């Protein structure tokens, strides 16, 4: 274990780790995703409520959203270190090792898609996987790319 790895692991205290994972998964944003998922589910549901399906949908969506956020932050950690607004996130602030964040993102993403494919339906799982890929890998979410893209404001306004 290198000195850098040792320093990273020593700074990750249990309460701090939970806080960092919450920040890595963008828990507040993920909550809003779950809220819209719940509203959409309830508006589209016909007949007696299937609470098992609702729970599986929310769980799969939560894991997918958390995974996408973690992967996005893992990919943009170097750029995040340059911006004051994002410099205190777990990866740029060096409170979390990048390999741990990557593993967390991959496990959450894969688990979320698996829950959706096996307990909800394949189309929902496919859409979640596509959303993860677009959000995590989208080069136009990079602030330095956006600074040079005259259409970026219009693009970001689309749902």
C-alpha positions, 0 to 999 in steps of 0.5 A: 500500500502506497503512502497516498493509499494509506493516507486516503484510507486513514481519512475515511472514518465511518461517519465520514465514509457514509457522508462521502458515499451519500455525496458520491451518490448525490443522495438529494438528487437521487431522492428527486429521481425517486420522487418522480419515479413514484409519481409516474408509477402511481399515475400509470398504475391501474387496478390494485396496487402491487407494492412489491413491484413498486418497491422493486422499481424504486430500489432499482431506480435508486441503485441506478441513480446512485451508480450513475452519479458515482461513475460520473464523479469518478470520470470527472474527478480531475476536473472537479478538483479545479472548480471551487464548487466541486473541489470538496467532493470526496474524490477531488478532496482525496477523502476516497480512493478512486478505485473505491468510488469506481467499484461503488458506482459499478456495483450500484449500477449493475445491481440497479439494472439487475433488480429492474430486469429481474423484478420489474421488466427488461424495458425499464432495465434497458432504459436505466442502463441507457440513462446510466451510460448517458449520464456517466459518460456524456462528454457534454456534461463536462464544464470545460466542454460546455464553456465552448459549446454555444448550444449547451444551455439549450441542450441542458434544458431538455429533459 
